[in-house]
Amino acid sequence: MAATDRRVAIVTGAAVGIGEELSRGLVAKGWNVTGLDLAVQNSAADELSKELGETFLFIPCDVSKYDELATAFSMTFQKWGRIDAFCSNAGFVDKSSVYLLNSRGSIEIPPEPDLASTDVIYKGLIYGTQLAIHFMRQNPTPGGHIVATSSIAGLYPMASLPEYSGAKAAASRAWFEDQAAGIANPAPGYRIRPGNRTRSERDNITINAICPGVVPTRNIPQIMRDTFGVDSLTPRSTILAGYLRFLDDPSLNGNIIEASRNRLLFTEKPPYADGDYSKRSSTVFDPLFESVHGQPSGLEDIVRPLP
């Protein structure tokens, strides 16, 4: 195992689009990068490897397959002796429609939907987060950063892409908040939530999400770009700037950024509709936490018996 003084990031979906921007941008800032992408992107990855040289390692990987992702993490740690950031960026839109608009009147059971979008975006994030925590605990100085590329569709659902919106919402809200509050093991007295700028003292791991608007990658056709208008599009450089903000400032742990046009906007957690009753219903119940995770949460803000 060859240790390096350069910080090391794993970027998924790294060969094209936003991931390509992240790979280039991180290397330019002094990082080593392991780029993961499907084997069909080998040509683009080869070009990126030639450009970035020894600071970039490409590993073909389907992030929805745990064994492939675990192998990629192991290879990265073996090569560079550390993993400082996991950038969960891989994703694509719905592969099938759950609306069944073309089969109205049919009595046939519809085919099983293709949930590849959920598998890559949501399962890939869960798998990668577990692996990141495992390896970041072994760093020479334990700790690191986990940042997910969510989407504006995860904040404001998009009827065109219901599955994608749901998976991105999980990446930016449901899973993200639970992960930040629990699995990163905050020290007693800490509750990590979006907008609560604290850090996990036990594992020294920060967790954040970025929600871009419409990004003019090669998957966005010209007619869509023209319809939205150039002033509404979000350049890839804005997303890179959001990533660098989180990676360089651990005090922002738990925050979510909406990357819109050339702006980085910190989002606020939605208010509890029923006030303290809603908050109580969504707060950690420690016996349940321990039954799932094997240890008490260590959180101060847990549900306690009413006086």
C-alpha positions as CSV (number, residue, x, y, z in Angstrom):
1,M,0.0,0.0,0.0
2,A,1.5,3.3,-1.1
3,A,0.5,6.2,1.1
4,T,0.1,9.7,-0.4
5,D,0.0,13.2,1.1
6,R,-2.6,14.2,-1.5
7,R,-6.2,13.8,-0.4
8,V,-8.1,11.0,-2.2
9,A,-11.7,11.1,-3.5
10,I,-13.9,8.4,-5.0
11,V,-16.2,9.9,-7.6
12,T,-19.0,7.8,-9.1
13,G,-20.3,8.5,-12.6
14,A,-16.9,10.0,-13.1
15,A,-16.3,9.7,-16.8
16,V,-18.8,12.2,-18.2
17,G,-21.1,15.1,-17.3
18,I,-21.0,16.3,-13.7
19,G,-18.6,13.5,-12.6
20,E,-16.1,14.5,-15.3
21,E,-16.2,18.1,-14.0
22,L,-15.7,16.8,-10.4
23,S,-12.8,14.6,-11.5
24,R,-10.9,17.4,-13.3
25,G,-11.7,20.0,-10.6
26,L,-10.5,17.8,-7.7
27,V,-7.3,16.9,-9.4
28,A,-6.7,20.6,-10.2
29,K,-7.1,21.3,-6.4
30,G,-4.5,18.7,-5.5
31,W,-6.6,15.6,-5.0
32,N,-6.0,12.0,-6.3
33,V,-9.3,10.7,-7.8
34,T,-10.6,7.2,-8.3
35,G,-13.3,7.5,-11.0
36,L,-16.0,4.9,-11.2
37,D,-18.3,4.5,-14.1
38,L,-20.0,1.8,-16.2
39,A,-17.7,-0.1,-18.6
40,V,-19.6,1.5,-21.6
41,Q,-17.8,4.7,-20.6
42,N,-14.4,3.2,-21.0
43,S,-13.5,5.4,-24.0
44,A,-14.4,8.7,-22.2
45,A,-12.6,7.4,-19.1
46,D,-9.5,6.6,-21.1
47,E,-9.3,10.1,-22.4
48,L,-9.7,11.5,-18.9
49,S,-7.0,9.1,-17.6
50,K,-4.6,10.3,-20.3
51,E,-5.3,14.0,-19.4
52,L,-5.1,13.6,-15.6
53,G,-2.2,11.0,-15.5
54,E,-1.2,9.2,-12.3
55,T,-3.6,11.3,-10.2
56,F,-6.6,9.6,-11.7
57,L,-7.5,5.9,-11.4
58,F,-10.5,4.6,-13.5
59,I,-12.3,1.5,-12.3
60,P,-15.3,0.2,-14.3
61,C,-18.0,-0.3,-11.7
62,D,-21.8,-0.6,-11.5
63,V,-22.5,1.1,-8.2
64,S,-25.8,-0.7,-7.8
65,K,-23.7,-3.9,-7.2
66,Y,-22.2,-3.9,-3.7
67,D,-19.4,-6.3,-4.5
68,E,-18.2,-4.2,-7.4
69,L,-18.3,-1.0,-5.3
70,A,-16.5,-2.7,-2.4
71,T,-13.8,-3.9,-4.7
72,A,-13.3,-0.3,-6.0
73,F,-13.0,1.1,-2.5
74,S,-10.5,-1.7,-1.6
75,M,-8.4,-1.0,-4.7
76,T,-8.4,2.7,-3.9
77,F,-7.3,2.2,-0.3
78,Q,-4.7,-0.3,-1.4
79,K,-3.3,2.1,-4.0
80,W,-3.2,5.3,-2.0
81,G,-3.6,4.3,1.7
82,R,-6.5,6.7,2.4
83,I,-10.0,7.7,1.2
84,D,-10.9,11.3,2.2
85,A,-14.1,11.8,0.2
86,F,-16.9,9.8,-1.4
87,C,-18.7,11.8,-4.1
88,S,-21.9,9.9,-4.8
89,N,-22.7,11.3,-8.2
90,A,-23.8,8.4,-10.5
91,G,-27.4,8.5,-11.7
92,F,-29.8,8.6,-14.6
93,V,-33.5,9.1,-15.2
94,D,-36.4,6.7,-15.3
95,K,-36.1,3.7,-17.6
96,S,-39.8,2.9,-17.6
97,S,-43.1,4.6,-16.9
98,V,-45.2,3.8,-13.9
99,Y,-48.1,5.9,-15.3
100,L,-49.1,3.2,-17.8
101,L,-50.5,5.9,-20.1
102,N,-50.4,3.7,-23.2
103,S,-52.2,0.7,-21.6
104,R,-55.4,2.3,-20.4
105,G,-58.2,-0.3,-20.6
106,S,-55.8,-3.2,-20.6
107,I,-56.6,-6.0,-18.1
108,E,-53.2,-7.5,-18.4
109,I,-50.9,-7.2,-15.4
110,P,-48.3,-4.6,-16.3
111,P,-44.6,-5.7,-16.5
112,E,-42.3,-5.2,-13.6
113,P,-41.0,-1.6,-13.7
114,D,-37.3,-1.0,-14.4
115,L,-36.0,0.6,-11.2
116,A,-32.4,1.0,-12.4
117,S,-32.5,4.7,-11.5
118,T,-33.4,3.9,-7.9
119,D,-30.7,1.2,-7.8
120,V,-27.9,3.5,-8.9
121,I,-28.9,6.7,-7.2
122,Y,-30.3,5.4,-3.9
123,K,-28.8,2.0,-3.4
124,G,-25.4,3.2,-4.8
125,L,-25.5,6.0,-2.2
126,I,-26.3,3.6,0.7
127,Y,-23.7,1.1,-0.4
128,G,-21.0,3.8,-0.9
129,T,-21.8,5.5,2.4
130,Q,-21.3,2.3,4.3
131,L,-18.1,1.6,2.6
132,A,-16.9,5.2,3.0
133,I,-17.4,5.1,6.7
134,H,-15.6,1.8,6.9
135,F,-12.5,3.0,5.1
136,M,-12.5,6.5,6.5
137,R,-12.2,5.1,10.0
138,Q,-8.9,3.5,8.8
139,N,-7.4,6.7,7.4
140,P,-4.0,7.8,8.9
141,T,-6.1,10.6,10.5
142,P,-9.6,9.1,10.7
143,G,-12.4,11.0,9.0
144,G,-13.6,12.3,5.7
145,H,-16.4,13.7,3.7
146,I,-19.5,12.2,2.0
147,V,-21.2,14.4,-0.6
148,A,-24.2,13.3,-2.7
149,T,-25.3,14.8,-6.0
150,S,-29.0,15.0,-5.5
151,S,-31.2,17.2,-7.8
152,I,-33.6,20.1,-7.7
153,A,-36.1,17.3,-8.5
154,G,-35.4,15.9,-5.1
155,L,-36.5,19.2,-3.5
156,Y,-39.4,20.0,-5.9
157,P,-40.8,16.8,-7.4
158,M,-40.8,16.6,-11.2
159,A,-43.9,14.9,-12.7
160,S,-41.9,14.0,-15.9
161,L,-39.6,11.8,-13.8
162,P,-41.3,10.3,-10.8
163,E,-38.8,7.6,-10.0
164,Y,-35.8,9.8,-10.4
165,S,-37.5,12.5,-8.2
166,G,-38.1,10.0,-5.5
167,A,-34.6,8.6,-5.6
168,K,-33.1,12.1,-5.5
169,A,-35.4,13.1,-2.7
170,A,-34.1,10.1,-0.7
171,A,-30.6,11.3,-1.4
172,S,-31.3,14.8,-0.2
173,R,-33.8,14.4,2.5
174,A,-35.0,11.1,3.9
175,W,-31.8,9.0,3.7
176,F,-29.5,12.0,4.0
177,E,-31.0,13.2,7.3
178,D,-31.2,9.8,8.9
179,Q,-27.6,9.1,7.8
180,A,-26.3,12.4,9.1
181,A,-28.1,11.9,12.4
182,G,-27.3,8.3,13.1
183,I,-24.8,6.2,11.2
184,A,-22.0,8.8,11.4
185,N,-22.1,8.2,15.1
186,P,-22.2,11.7,16.6
187,A,-20.7,12.1,20.0
188,P,-23.2,12.5,22.9
189,G,-24.9,15.9,22.7
190,Y,-24.7,16.2,19.0
191,R,-27.6,15.9,16.5
192,I,-26.5,16.4,12.9
193,R,-29.3,17.9,10.7
194,P,-29.4,20.1,7.7
195,G,-28.7,23.6,9.0
196,N,-27.3,22.3,12.3
197,R,-23.6,23.1,11.7
198,T,-22.0,20.5,14.0
199,R,-19.5,17.7,13.4
200,S,-19.2,14.1,14.3
201,E,-16.5,14.0,16.9
202,R,-16.4,10.3,17.1
203,D,-15.7,9.5,13.4
204,N,-14.9,13.0,12.0
205,I,-17.0,12.4,8.9
206,T,-19.1,15.1,7.4
207,I,-22.2,14.5,5.2
208,N,-23.7,16.9,2.7
209,A,-25.8,17.0,-0.5
210,I,-26.0,19.2,-3.5
211,C,-29.2,19.7,-5.6
212,P,-28.4,21.0,-9.1
213,G,-31.0,22.5,-11.4
214,V,-31.0,21.7,-15.1
215,V,-27.4,21.0,-16.1
216,P,-26.5,21.1,-19.9
217,T,-24.7,17.8,-20.1
218,R,-24.8,15.7,-23.2
219,N,-28.0,14.0,-21.9
220,I,-29.9,17.2,-22.1
221,P,-31.1,17.7,-25.7
222,Q,-30.9,21.1,-27.4
223,I,-34.7,21.5,-27.5
224,M,-34.8,21.2,-23.7
225,R,-32.0,23.7,-23.3
226,D,-33.8,26.1,-25.6
227,T,-37.1,25.7,-23.8
228,F,-35.7,26.3,-20.4
229,G,-33.6,29.1,-21.6
230,V,-29.9,29.6,-21.2
231,D,-30.4,31.9,-18.2
232,S,-32.1,29.0,-16.3
233,L,-29.3,26.4,-16.9
234,T,-26.8,25.5,-14.2
235,P,-23.2,25.0,-15.4
236,R,-21.2,22.1,-14.1
237,S,-18.7,24.6,-12.6
238,T,-21.4,25.7,-10.1
239,I,-21.8,22.1,-8.8
240,L,-18.0,21.7,-8.6
241,A,-17.9,24.9,-6.5
242,G,-20.5,23.5,-4.2
243,Y,-18.5,20.3,-3.7
244,L,-15.3,22.2,-3.0
245,R,-17.2,24.3,-0.5
246,F,-18.3,21.3,1.5
247,L,-14.9,19.5,1.1
248,D,-13.0,22.5,2.4
249,D,-15.2,23.5,5.3
250,P,-16.2,20.8,7.7
251,S,-18.2,23.3,9.7
252,L,-20.9,23.0,7.0
253,N,-21.6,19.4,8.0
254,G,-25.3,18.5,7.6
255,N,-26.1,21.2,5.1
256,I,-27.8,20.9,1.7
257,I,-27.0,23.3,-1.2
258,E,-29.3,24.0,-4.1
259,A,-27.0,24.7,-7.1
260,S,-29.1,27.0,-9.3
261,R,-27.5,28.8,-12.3
262,N,-24.3,30.3,-10.8
263,R,-25.7,30.4,-7.3
264,L,-25.1,28.2,-4.2
265,L,-28.2,28.4,-2.0
266,F,-28.3,26.7,1.4
267,T,-31.7,25.1,1.9
268,E,-33.7,25.1,5.1
269,K,-35.4,22.1,6.6
270,P,-39.2,22.2,6.1
271,P,-41.0,23.2,9.3
272,Y,-42.8,20.7,11.4
273,A,-46.5,21.0,10.3
274,D,-47.8,19.9,13.7
275,G,-45.1,21.5,15.7
276,D,-43.6,19.5,18.6
277,Y,-45.9,16.6,17.8
278,S,-44.5,16.2,14.3
279,K,-40.9,16.6,15.7
280,R,-41.5,14.0,18.4
281,S,-42.8,11.5,15.9
282,S,-39.7,11.8,13.8
283,T,-37.1,11.9,16.6
284,V,-34.9,8.9,17.4
285,F,-36.4,6.3,19.8
286,D,-33.2,4.9,21.2
287,P,-34.4,1.3,21.9
288,L,-35.4,1.0,18.2
289,F,-32.1,2.6,17.1
290,E,-30.1,0.1,19.2
291,S,-32.2,-2.9,18.0
292,V,-31.2,-2.0,14.4
293,H,-27.7,-0.6,14.8
294,G,-26.4,-2.6,17.8
295,Q,-25.5,0.4,20.0
296,P,-27.4,3.3,21.5
297,S,-27.4,6.4,19.3
298,G,-25.4,8.6,21.7
299,L,-27.7,11.5,20.8
300,E,-29.0,13.9,23.4
301,D,-32.1,14.7,21.3
302,I,-34.1,11.5,21.6
303,V,-37.7,10.7,22.5
304,R,-38.1,10.5,26.2
305,P,-41.2,9.7,28.3
306,L,-43.5,12.6,28.8
307,P,-43.4,14.2,32.2
